[in-house]
Amino acid sequence: MSLGGSFWLVPDLTSPAAAQLQRCLEELGNDKTWGEDVSDPFSCHATITSSISAKWLTEHTHENTAAAGAVSISSALGLAQPKILIKEIVIDNLFFKRIYLRLERTESLLALTRAFRQAFVDEHPSETENFLNNFDPHISLAYAKSFDHAREKELRARVESLLAGVLHSDLSSVMTHVKLMDCRSPPGKEHEVDTAKNWRPAESLQWVRQLKRRQSR
């Protein structure tokens, strides 16, 4: 399964809330007992948009860390920091949406998503609006092929405990950076269910220049 290129909204790693979110991701990802094919832990993020053209993915950073390739929304890109609020915990039926935090569809978050979609996805304006109408912003916590439904209540309580103090807080000052991720599958691995281990940050300078050019028009 290949997702192409994706822009991620990612946290300021100096934030205590970011550390708490990452600990939740790691605890769920390192426990393989609650589901089938539970993915290893990945970096905390909320996908702004996928379907990014391969031309933006030609270069990669030399390191695959949470900080690699991250660019500040306000200071580096000159864009308004979006309002980020958690709406609810969701345990769903898709591999990449198994356990996640659904975010509120705030006007500022939709505006940021529209800016990136218009700059980097080749589509008709009506398609952009359709994407935004169906956009379900969320912070993924765990991926899995399936899970034991008898443990859903337990899993929900576990997330609530791990994220106590974060669930009802404003994350606008936490999710302050954007990075471009290459989520394509390596040759021969296109049909793997879990491809998260192969994702890597793309070089930032090229797409940053593109976005700034569009904003200056």
ABEGO torsion letter per residue (X at the ends): XBAEBBBBBBBBAABAAAAAAAAAAAAAAABAAABBGBBBBBBBBBBABBGBBAAAAABBBABBBAABGBBBAAAAAGBBBBBBBBABBBBBABAABABBBBBBBBAAAAAAAAAAAAAABBBBAAAAAAAAAABBBBBBABBBABBBAAAAAAAAAAAAAAABGAAABBAAAABABBBBBBABBBBGAAABABAAAABBBBBAAAAAAAAAAAAAX
